[in-house]
Every structure is written in C-alpha cells, then in structure tokens.
Amino acid sequence: MTDNASNDFSLPVAGVPAGPLAGRVAVITGASAGIGAATAHRFAAAGAAVALLGRRSGLLEDLAATLREEHSAEVLPLAVDVTDPAALTAAASTIRAALGRPDLVVANAGVMLGAPFDEADTAEWDQMIDVNLRGLLATGRAFIADLLDAAEAGRAADLVNLGSIAAEVIFADYPVYGATKAAVTQLTRNLRASLGPRGVRVRSVDPAFAITELGAGMAHEATRVGLAEMRSAITTITAEDVADAITYSVAVPARINIAALTVVPTQLG
Ligand SMILES: NC(=O)c1ccc[n+]([C@@H]2O[C@H](COP(=O)([O-])OP(=O)(O)OC[C@H]3O[C@@H](n4cnc5c(N)ncnc54)[C@H](OP(=O)(O)O)[C@@H]3O)[C@@H](O)[C@H]2O)c1
C-alpha cells in the first residue's frame, strides 16, 4: 500500500479549497445536525467532496449551500433514512455518479432516547436499535465495495463509526442506548480485524457531552431533565471538538489507523 495521505495535519482553514483531504470523497450520515454537520464543515474545508445524508432535506440543502459558499466544496445533499437499506444503496449509486467512489464514510446518524427500563416506550428501543445499529450496519455495507476499491488502489480508505462512552460507562436510564453503542464498539473491533488487512481503516469515535440535539426528542420527561442537569453540571464540549478529532484521524497517512478515539470533557476524567 502506498502512503498517499497528506502529512499536513494543520486544521483546515475556512475558504481554502485544497487541504489534507483534497481528492477524497466523503459520505456523512446524520449530516443535518450536531457532530455530522460539524464534520461536514471540517471535511469540506479540508478539500473533500462531501455527500450529506439525513432525513431533514431542508437542513441538508442549507448546509450544502453554506459549504459551497465558504469552501468552494463539491457537496451533495441527499435525504436518506438510514433505517432503509434500499435507500442507502440507491444513495450510494447517486453519490458515485455525482462525486465519484467514496473512500471516507462516517456512520454518524444516531438517536439517544433514555428512560428507566420499566417505564420506557419500547418503540424508542426499536428506534435506537434500528438507527444506531441496523442503520450503521447498512451504511457500512452500502459503501464497503467502494472502500475496498480505494484500498486496493493503494489509497486511504476510512469507515468511521460513531460510538459513545455509553458503551462502557454505566448510565442507569440509558440501558438500550448503551447496548446499541456497546454493539458498535464490538462490531468496529471485528471489522478492524477483517478489513484492516485489506487496507480499510475502521475506527470508532466515542464522544460524551458534546452539546447537540442528541436526546432532545426523548419521551421520558424526567430523563430529559436529568440530561440537561448533567450537561449543566460540567464544562461540556462542542460538536466541532469531535469533528476536529475525526478530521485528524482520517487525514493521517494510510499506514496508520487511529483505531479508537474517546473525546470527552476534561472534567469527566
Ligand atoms: N453529542 C454527544 O455528546 C454524543 C455522545 C456520544 C455519542 N454520540 C453519537 O454521535 C452521533 C451524532 O450525534 P449528535 O450528538 O450529533 O446528535 P444530533 O445532533 O441529534 O444529530 C443526530 C443526527 O442523526 C440523524 N438521524 C437520526 N435518525 C436518522 C435516520 N433514521 N436516518 C438518517 N439520519 C438520522 C439526524 O438527522 P435527521 O433528523 O435529519 O435525520 C441528525 O443529523 C450519534 O451516533 C450519537 O449517538 C454523540
């Protein structure tokens, strides 16, 4: 494998079209908000062409317009629900035709719907399993041939899975969210073993307390209030902080896999 990735690790500068991700074609799920949107900004600023996936097409269109204006980036917004594997497969074809074969996929779409086990609306459990686990699997599968193709050609190829510290840390009212994220962690380890030898870098990025929309839609009011209290008790981090870590990890030379990244408020230890 050649070592084609740039050695320029400086953080992207707004308005500069070329950068450490120039020539790369990125796909980000959950790009309409939070960490996904922040990562789209960083990738576009670093020179990548970026496909923006999510359900809220208006937000995706707005973000695309901003990225084109601020970074002269090639951007493709696509309304896709990651729980629909056929929609992901169709999106993959559209992206190949418009931007070229993706070599950088961020499976970021996720939902966090906490509640005590005995009070939870089980439809929320289904939603977390469908988006956080089935959706992440379907995302990787839709683009794996592209990633393997890039790796075979000696280019950097990345599959970044968004996990969470909830995979390891115990939060009493988030048993199913934690279970989906623990599954992401173990899935990612296994994929590293199978895809790493074939040149695809698979990694998990595990954030905590980045202030985004995450959790805003949960039905259980006391858990929602509890989340706001936990957030206000510490100095939290931002979606951009997580995006910077992701961008660094995909810009290092192809021989290196920064295989797991934990990005948390310093106060959390
Ligand atoms: N923020 C944190 O501190 C933190 C901590 C640990 C882990 N994470 C993980 O980081 C990832 C991003 O979270 P965030 O904090 O940025 O949350 P967010 O602000 O709520 O954004 C979540 C994104 O996922 C998308 N999404 C949800 N369901 C979807 C579906 N069915 N199909 C397609 N897209 C869907 C949403 O877009 P649409 O609504 O437009 O579809 C949105 O763009 C998640 O996997 C989350 O579990 C975040």
The ligand as a Tripos MOL2 file, in Angstrom:
@<TRIPOS>MOLECULE
LIG
   48    52     1     0     0
SMALL
NO_CHARGES

@<TRIPOS>ATOM
      1 N1        -23.2870   14.5810   21.3320 N.am      1 LIG1
      2 C1        -22.6650   13.7150   22.1210 C.2       1 LIG1
      3 O1        -22.1420   14.0700   23.1790 O.2       1 LIG1
      4 C2        -22.5480   12.2700   21.7520 C.ar      1 LIG1
      5 C3        -22.0620   11.4040   22.7160 C.ar      1 LIG1
      6 C4        -21.9300   10.0710   22.3940 C.ar      1 LIG1
      7 C5        -22.2380    9.6140   21.1410 C.ar      1 LIG1
      8 N2        -22.7380   10.4840   20.2120 N.ar      1 LIG1
      9 C6        -23.1240    9.9320   18.9080 C.3       1 LIG1
     10 O2        -22.7310   10.8130   17.8730 O.3       1 LIG1
     11 C7        -23.6370   10.6960   16.7810 C.3       1 LIG1
     12 C8        -24.1370   12.0760   16.3830 C.3       1 LIG1
     13 O3        -24.8490   12.6060   17.4630 O.3       1 LIG1
     14 P1        -25.1340   14.1590   17.6740 P.3       1 LIG1
     15 O4        -24.7560   14.4450   19.0800 O.co2     1 LIG1
     16 O5        -24.5550   14.9540   16.6030 O.co2     1 LIG1
     17 O6        -26.7260   14.1280   17.6150 O.3       1 LIG1
     18 P2        -27.8050   15.0550   16.8760 P.3       1 LIG1
     19 O7        -27.4280   16.4790   16.9380 O.co2     1 LIG1
     20 O8        -29.1120   14.6290   17.4600 O.co2     1 LIG1
     21 O9        -27.7120   14.5680   15.3690 O.3       1 LIG1
     22 C9        -28.1250   13.2690   15.0130 C.3       1 LIG1
     23 C10       -28.1470   13.1560   13.5020 C.3       1 LIG1
     24 O10       -28.6060   11.8300   13.1710 O.3       1 LIG1
     25 C11       -29.5630   11.9490   12.1500 C.3       1 LIG1
     26 N3        -30.5110   10.8440   12.1680 N.ar      1 LIG1
     27 C12       -31.2710   10.4030   13.1880 C.ar      1 LIG1
     28 N4        -32.0570    9.4060   12.7920 N.ar      1 LIG1
     29 C13       -31.7770    9.2220   11.4790 C.ar      1 LIG1
     30 C14       -32.2790    8.3280   10.4950 C.ar      1 LIG1
     31 N5        -33.2260    7.4180   10.7770 N.pl3     1 LIG1
     32 N6        -31.7760    8.4130    9.2420 N.ar      1 LIG1
     33 C15       -30.8300    9.3210    8.9450 C.ar      1 LIG1
     34 N7        -30.3140   10.1820    9.8320 N.ar      1 LIG1
     35 C16       -30.8040   10.1320   11.0790 C.ar      1 LIG1
     36 C17       -30.2370   13.2980   12.3780 C.3       1 LIG1
     37 O11       -30.7130   13.8110   11.1470 O.3       1 LIG1
     38 P3        -32.2410   13.8600   10.6810 P.3       1 LIG1
     39 O12       -33.0800   14.0940   11.8950 O.co2     1 LIG1
     40 O13       -32.2610   14.9680    9.6950 O.co2     1 LIG1
     41 O14       -32.4710   12.5300   10.0390 O.co2     1 LIG1
     42 C18       -29.0570   14.1500   12.8380 C.3       1 LIG1
     43 O15       -28.4110   14.7220   11.7330 O.3       1 LIG1
     44 C19       -24.7460    9.7410   17.2390 C.3       1 LIG1
     45 O16       -24.4860    8.4470   16.7610 O.3       1 LIG1
     46 C20       -24.6130    9.7690   18.7470 C.3       1 LIG1
     47 O17       -25.1070    8.6020   19.3710 O.3       1 LIG1
     48 C21       -22.9110   11.7990   20.4890 C.ar      1 LIG1
@<TRIPOS>BOND
     1     1     2 1
     2     2     3 2
     3     2     4 1
     4     4     5 ar
     5     4    48 ar
     6     5     6 ar
     7     6     7 ar
     8     7     8 ar
     9     8     9 1
    10     8    48 ar
    11     9    10 1
    12     9    46 1
    13    10    11 1
    14    11    12 1
    15    11    44 1
    16    12    13 1
    17    13    14 1
    18    14    15 2
    19    14    16 1
    20    14    17 1
    21    17    18 1
    22    18    19 2
    23    18    20 1
    24    18    21 1
    25    21    22 1
    26    22    23 1
    27    23    24 1
    28    23    42 1
    29    24    25 1
    30    25    26 1
    31    25    36 1
    32    26    27 ar
    33    26    35 ar
    34    27    28 ar
    35    28    29 ar
    36    29    30 ar
    37    29    35 ar
    38    30    31 1
    39    30    32 ar
    40    32    33 ar
    41    33    34 ar
    42    34    35 ar
    43    36    37 1
    44    36    42 1
    45    37    38 1
    46    38    39 2
    47    38    40 1
    48    38    41 1
    49    42    43 1
    50    44    45 1
    51    44    46 1
    52    46    47 1
@<TRIPOS>SUBSTRUCTURE
     1 LIG1         1 GROUP 0 **** ****
